[in-house]
Amino acid sequence: MKWKNVHVFLILCTSFLIYSFSIYLQPLSAKKAEGFDVKKASEGHLVWQKYNCQTCHQLYGLGGFLGPDLTNVISTQGKGEPLIRAMVSAGAKQMPAFNLSEEELSNLIEFLKSVDKSGTSDPRSFKTERFGMIEQNEKK
């Protein structure tokens, strides 16, 4: 009877090890990214950080309030890649023109595509008071 328990224990331990290795070698929930190049998106995230885009813009409602939330700018009708290219290259009212290389700009757009595919944001509207204070508009 004692040897039978040892055999059961060894079988269970072996099964556990095989199962654990199979999870680490090939994750069950791994999905291939669709609609964007993961490597270019990673490089685009570095461009986002290099030029401190989060200072003025938001992703998922987090970041600065000077520029718009860019979480879903790629899929928003009337915006998308052409608008991003134009705004980054030429600038706007409060946004300076950035002298990005074509590779940096492509990578930045790929990053914004990856963000767009990952979810949606809940951009809130704010109003600027007379002396610079910013308050959230009340929902009606």
Rosetta constraint file for C-alpha pairs under 8 A:
AtomPair CA 1 CA 5 HARMONIC 6.67 0.50
AtomPair CA 2 CA 6 HARMONIC 6.62 0.50
AtomPair CA 3 CA 7 HARMONIC 6.24 0.50
AtomPair CA 4 CA 8 HARMONIC 6.33 0.50
AtomPair CA 5 CA 9 HARMONIC 6.12 0.50
AtomPair CA 6 CA 10 HARMONIC 6.14 0.50
AtomPair CA 7 CA 11 HARMONIC 6.10 0.50
AtomPair CA 8 CA 12 HARMONIC 6.13 0.50
AtomPair CA 9 CA 13 HARMONIC 6.15 0.50
AtomPair CA 10 CA 14 HARMONIC 6.02 0.50
AtomPair CA 11 CA 15 HARMONIC 6.08 0.50
AtomPair CA 12 CA 16 HARMONIC 6.09 0.50
AtomPair CA 13 CA 17 HARMONIC 6.24 0.50
AtomPair CA 14 CA 18 HARMONIC 6.19 0.50
AtomPair CA 15 CA 19 HARMONIC 6.06 0.50
AtomPair CA 16 CA 20 HARMONIC 6.04 0.50
AtomPair CA 17 CA 21 HARMONIC 6.14 0.50
AtomPair CA 18 CA 22 HARMONIC 6.18 0.50
AtomPair CA 19 CA 23 HARMONIC 6.37 0.50
AtomPair CA 20 CA 24 HARMONIC 6.49 0.50
AtomPair CA 21 CA 25 HARMONIC 5.98 0.50
AtomPair CA 22 CA 26 HARMONIC 5.95 0.50
AtomPair CA 22 CA 27 HARMONIC 7.62 0.50
AtomPair CA 23 CA 27 HARMONIC 4.99 0.50
AtomPair CA 23 CA 28 HARMONIC 6.64 0.50
AtomPair CA 26 CA 30 HARMONIC 7.77 0.50
AtomPair CA 33 CA 37 HARMONIC 7.51 0.50
AtomPair CA 33 CA 38 HARMONIC 6.94 0.50
AtomPair CA 35 CA 113 HARMONIC 7.56 0.50
AtomPair CA 35 CA 114 HARMONIC 7.74 0.50
AtomPair CA 35 CA 117 HARMONIC 7.67 0.50
AtomPair CA 36 CA 41 HARMONIC 7.31 0.50
AtomPair CA 36 CA 110 HARMONIC 6.18 0.50
AtomPair CA 36 CA 113 HARMONIC 6.35 0.50
AtomPair CA 36 CA 114 HARMONIC 6.12 0.50
AtomPair CA 37 CA 41 HARMONIC 6.03 0.50
AtomPair CA 37 CA 110 HARMONIC 6.77 0.50
AtomPair CA 38 CA 42 HARMONIC 6.16 0.50
AtomPair CA 38 CA 114 HARMONIC 7.79 0.50
AtomPair CA 39 CA 43 HARMONIC 6.41 0.50
AtomPair CA 40 CA 44 HARMONIC 6.04 0.50
AtomPair CA 40 CA 106 HARMONIC 7.92 0.50
AtomPair CA 40 CA 107 HARMONIC 5.07 0.50
AtomPair CA 40 CA 110 HARMONIC 6.14 0.50
AtomPair CA 40 CA 111 HARMONIC 7.16 0.50
AtomPair CA 41 CA 45 HARMONIC 6.21 0.50
AtomPair CA 41 CA 107 HARMONIC 5.78 0.50
AtomPair CA 41 CA 108 HARMONIC 6.95 0.50
AtomPair CA 41 CA 109 HARMONIC 7.80 0.50
AtomPair CA 41 CA 110 HARMONIC 4.81 0.50
AtomPair CA 41 CA 111 HARMONIC 3.97 0.50
AtomPair CA 41 CA 112 HARMONIC 7.65 0.50
AtomPair CA 41 CA 113 HARMONIC 7.84 0.50
AtomPair CA 41 CA 114 HARMONIC 6.51 0.50
AtomPair CA 42 CA 46 HARMONIC 6.68 0.50
AtomPair CA 42 CA 107 HARMONIC 7.84 0.50
AtomPair CA 42 CA 111 HARMONIC 6.68 0.50
AtomPair CA 43 CA 47 HARMONIC 6.53 0.50
AtomPair CA 43 CA 104 HARMONIC 7.96 0.50
AtomPair CA 43 CA 107 HARMONIC 5.85 0.50
AtomPair CA 43 CA 108 HARMONIC 7.51 0.50
AtomPair CA 43 CA 111 HARMONIC 7.68 0.50
AtomPair CA 44 CA 48 HARMONIC 6.18 0.50
AtomPair CA 44 CA 104 HARMONIC 6.78 0.50
AtomPair CA 44 CA 105 HARMONIC 7.81 0.50
AtomPair CA 44 CA 106 HARMONIC 7.62 0.50
AtomPair CA 44 CA 107 HARMONIC 4.08 0.50
AtomPair CA 44 CA 108 HARMONIC 3.94 0.50
AtomPair CA 44 CA 109 HARMONIC 7.01 0.50
AtomPair CA 44 CA 110 HARMONIC 6.40 0.50
AtomPair CA 44 CA 111 HARMONIC 4.87 0.50
AtomPair CA 44 CA 112 HARMONIC 7.96 0.50
AtomPair CA 45 CA 49 HARMONIC 6.29 0.50
AtomPair CA 45 CA 107 HARMONIC 7.84 0.50
AtomPair CA 45 CA 108 HARMONIC 6.66 0.50
AtomPair CA 45 CA 111 HARMONIC 5.77 0.50
AtomPair CA 46 CA 50 HARMONIC 5.93 0.50
AtomPair CA 47 CA 51 HARMONIC 6.23 0.50
AtomPair CA 47 CA 104 HARMONIC 6.49 0.50
AtomPair CA 47 CA 107 HARMONIC 7.49 0.50
AtomPair CA 47 CA 108 HARMONIC 6.15 0.50
AtomPair CA 48 CA 52 HARMONIC 6.12 0.50
AtomPair CA 48 CA 53 HARMONIC 5.44 0.50
AtomPair CA 48 CA 54 HARMONIC 7.41 0.50
AtomPair CA 48 CA 108 HARMONIC 6.59 0.50
AtomPair CA 49 CA 53 HARMONIC 6.50 0.50
AtomPair CA 49 CA 54 HARMONIC 7.43 0.50
AtomPair CA 53 CA 57 HARMONIC 5.90 0.50
AtomPair CA 54 CA 58 HARMONIC 5.89 0.50
AtomPair CA 54 CA 59 HARMONIC 7.68 0.50
AtomPair CA 54 CA 63 HARMONIC 5.06 0.50
AtomPair CA 54 CA 64 HARMONIC 5.96 0.50
AtomPair CA 55 CA 63 HARMONIC 6.09 0.50
AtomPair CA 55 CA 64 HARMONIC 4.81 0.50
AtomPair CA 56 CA 63 HARMONIC 6.73 0.50
AtomPair CA 56 CA 64 HARMONIC 4.14 0.50
AtomPair CA 56 CA 65 HARMONIC 5.67 0.50
AtomPair CA 56 CA 66 HARMONIC 4.79 0.50
AtomPair CA 56 CA 67 HARMONIC 5.07 0.50
AtomPair CA 56 CA 68 HARMONIC 7.85 0.50
AtomPair CA 57 CA 63 HARMONIC 5.71 0.50
AtomPair CA 57 CA 64 HARMONIC 4.99 0.50
AtomPair CA 57 CA 65 HARMONIC 6.23 0.50
AtomPair CA 57 CA 66 HARMONIC 6.64 0.50
AtomPair CA 57 CA 67 HARMONIC 4.83 0.50
AtomPair CA 57 CA 68 HARMONIC 5.59 0.50
AtomPair CA 57 CA 69 HARMONIC 5.57 0.50
AtomPair CA 57 CA 70 HARMONIC 6.69 0.50
AtomPair CA 58 CA 62 HARMONIC 4.92 0.50
AtomPair CA 58 CA 63 HARMONIC 4.20 0.50
AtomPair CA 58 CA 64 HARMONIC 5.72 0.50
AtomPair CA 58 CA 65 HARMONIC 7.08 0.50
AtomPair CA 58 CA 67 HARMONIC 7.62 0.50
AtomPair CA 58 CA 68 HARMONIC 6.66 0.50
AtomPair CA 58 CA 69 HARMONIC 4.40 0.50
AtomPair CA 58 CA 70 HARMONIC 6.06 0.50
AtomPair CA 58 CA 71 HARMONIC 7.24 0.50
AtomPair CA 59 CA 63 HARMONIC 6.59 0.50
AtomPair CA 59 CA 69 HARMONIC 5.80 0.50
AtomPair CA 59 CA 70 HARMONIC 5.73 0.50
AtomPair CA 59 CA 71 HARMONIC 4.85 0.50
AtomPair CA 59 CA 115 HARMONIC 7.92 0.50
AtomPair CA 59 CA 121 HARMONIC 7.29 0.50
AtomPair CA 60 CA 69 HARMONIC 7.36 0.50
AtomPair CA 60 CA 71 HARMONIC 5.77 0.50
AtomPair CA 60 CA 120 HARMONIC 6.80 0.50
AtomPair CA 60 CA 121 HARMONIC 4.47 0.50
AtomPair CA 60 CA 122 HARMONIC 6.83 0.50
AtomPair CA 60 CA 123 HARMONIC 7.65 0.50
AtomPair CA 61 CA 69 HARMONIC 6.56 0.50
AtomPair CA 61 CA 121 HARMONIC 6.03 0.50
AtomPair CA 61 CA 122 HARMONIC 6.25 0.50
AtomPair CA 61 CA 123 HARMONIC 5.73 0.50
AtomPair CA 61 CA 124 HARMONIC 7.75 0.50
AtomPair CA 66 CA 94 HARMONIC 7.95 0.50
AtomPair CA 67 CA 95 HARMONIC 7.90 0.50
AtomPair CA 69 CA 73 HARMONIC 7.76 0.50
AtomPair CA 69 CA 121 HARMONIC 7.90 0.50
AtomPair CA 69 CA 123 HARMONIC 6.43 0.50
AtomPair CA 70 CA 112 HARMONIC 7.48 0.50
AtomPair CA 71 CA 112 HARMONIC 7.12 0.50
AtomPair CA 71 CA 115 HARMONIC 5.95 0.50
AtomPair CA 71 CA 116 HARMONIC 5.52 0.50
AtomPair CA 71 CA 119 HARMONIC 7.82 0.50
AtomPair CA 71 CA 120 HARMONIC 6.46 0.50
AtomPair CA 71 CA 121 HARMONIC 6.04 0.50
AtomPair CA 72 CA 76 HARMONIC 6.18 0.50
AtomPair CA 72 CA 112 HARMONIC 7.93 0.50
AtomPair CA 72 CA 115 HARMONIC 7.36 0.50
AtomPair CA 72 CA 116 HARMONIC 4.71 0.50
AtomPair CA 72 CA 119 HARMONIC 7.96 0.50
AtomPair CA 72 CA 120 HARMONIC 6.30 0.50
AtomPair CA 72 CA 121 HARMONIC 7.18 0.50
AtomPair CA 73 CA 79 HARMONIC 6.24 0.50
AtomPair CA 73 CA 80 HARMONIC 5.69 0.50
AtomPair CA 73 CA 112 HARMONIC 7.70 0.50
AtomPair CA 73 CA 116 HARMONIC 7.17 0.50
AtomPair CA 74 CA 79 HARMONIC 6.49 0.50
AtomPair CA 74 CA 80 HARMONIC 3.84 0.50
AtomPair CA 74 CA 81 HARMONIC 6.02 0.50
AtomPair CA 74 CA 112 HARMONIC 6.82 0.50
AtomPair CA 74 CA 113 HARMONIC 6.13 0.50
AtomPair CA 74 CA 116 HARMONIC 6.41 0.50
AtomPair CA 75 CA 79 HARMONIC 7.41 0.50
AtomPair CA 75 CA 80 HARMONIC 5.95 0.50
AtomPair CA 75 CA 116 HARMONIC 6.90 0.50
AtomPair CA 76 CA 80 HARMONIC 6.34 0.50
AtomPair CA 79 CA 83 HARMONIC 5.35 0.50
AtomPair CA 79 CA 84 HARMONIC 7.61 0.50
AtomPair CA 80 CA 84 HARMONIC 6.47 0.50
AtomPair CA 81 CA 85 HARMONIC 6.16 0.50
AtomPair CA 81 CA 109 HARMONIC 6.72 0.50
AtomPair CA 82 CA 86 HARMONIC 6.20 0.50
AtomPair CA 83 CA 87 HARMONIC 6.00 0.50
AtomPair CA 84 CA 88 HARMONIC 6.00 0.50
AtomPair CA 84 CA 109 HARMONIC 7.41 0.50
AtomPair CA 85 CA 89 HARMONIC 6.04 0.50
AtomPair CA 85 CA 105 HARMONIC 7.25 0.50
AtomPair CA 86 CA 90 HARMONIC 5.74 0.50
AtomPair CA 86 CA 91 HARMONIC 7.44 0.50
AtomPair CA 87 CA 91 HARMONIC 4.85 0.50
AtomPair CA 87 CA 92 HARMONIC 6.34 0.50
AtomPair CA 87 CA 97 HARMONIC 7.35 0.50
AtomPair CA 88 CA 96 HARMONIC 7.87 0.50
AtomPair CA 88 CA 97 HARMONIC 5.72 0.50
AtomPair CA 88 CA 98 HARMONIC 5.63 0.50
AtomPair CA 88 CA 100 HARMONIC 7.98 0.50
AtomPair CA 89 CA 97 HARMONIC 5.28 0.50
AtomPair CA 89 CA 98 HARMONIC 5.64 0.50
AtomPair CA 89 CA 99 HARMONIC 6.54 0.50
AtomPair CA 89 CA 100 HARMONIC 7.44 0.50
AtomPair CA 90 CA 96 HARMONIC 7.63 0.50
AtomPair CA 90 CA 97 HARMONIC 4.86 0.50
AtomPair CA 90 CA 98 HARMONIC 7.46 0.50
AtomPair CA 91 CA 95 HARMONIC 5.17 0.50
AtomPair CA 91 CA 96 HARMONIC 4.74 0.50
AtomPair CA 91 CA 97 HARMONIC 3.92 0.50
AtomPair CA 91 CA 98 HARMONIC 7.13 0.50
AtomPair CA 92 CA 96 HARMONIC 6.52 0.50
AtomPair CA 92 CA 97 HARMONIC 7.42 0.50
AtomPair CA 100 CA 104 HARMONIC 5.79 0.50
AtomPair CA 100 CA 105 HARMONIC 5.94 0.50
AtomPair CA 101 CA 105 HARMONIC 6.20 0.50
AtomPair CA 102 CA 106 HARMONIC 6.05 0.50
AtomPair CA 103 CA 107 HARMONIC 6.09 0.50
AtomPair CA 104 CA 108 HARMONIC 6.07 0.50
AtomPair CA 105 CA 109 HARMONIC 6.22 0.50
AtomPair CA 106 CA 110 HARMONIC 6.18 0.50
AtomPair CA 107 CA 111 HARMONIC 6.18 0.50
AtomPair CA 108 CA 112 HARMONIC 6.32 0.50
AtomPair CA 109 CA 113 HARMONIC 6.16 0.50
AtomPair CA 110 CA 114 HARMONIC 6.30 0.50
AtomPair CA 111 CA 115 HARMONIC 6.30 0.50
AtomPair CA 112 CA 116 HARMONIC 6.02 0.50
AtomPair CA 113 CA 117 HARMONIC 6.19 0.50
AtomPair CA 114 CA 118 HARMONIC 6.28 0.50
AtomPair CA 115 CA 119 HARMONIC 6.97 0.50
AtomPair CA 116 CA 120 HARMONIC 6.98 0.50
AtomPair CA 124 CA 136 HARMONIC 7.12 0.50
AtomPair CA 124 CA 137 HARMONIC 7.75 0.50
AtomPair CA 125 CA 136 HARMONIC 6.07 0.50
AtomPair CA 125 CA 137 HARMONIC 5.79 0.50
AtomPair CA 126 CA 134 HARMONIC 6.45 0.50
AtomPair CA 126 CA 135 HARMONIC 5.50 0.50
AtomPair CA 126 CA 136 HARMONIC 4.30 0.50
AtomPair CA 126 CA 137 HARMONIC 5.27 0.50
AtomPair CA 127 CA 134 HARMONIC 5.75 0.50
AtomPair CA 127 CA 135 HARMONIC 5.52 0.50
AtomPair CA 127 CA 136 HARMONIC 6.29 0.50
AtomPair CA 127 CA 137 HARMONIC 6.34 0.50
AtomPair CA 128 CA 132 HARMONIC 5.89 0.50
AtomPair CA 128 CA 133 HARMONIC 5.74 0.50
AtomPair CA 128 CA 134 HARMONIC 4.56 0.50
AtomPair CA 128 CA 135 HARMONIC 6.51 0.50
AtomPair CA 129 CA 133 HARMONIC 5.08 0.50
AtomPair CA 129 CA 134 HARMONIC 6.05 0.50
AtomPair CA 129 CA 135 HARMONIC 7.45 0.50
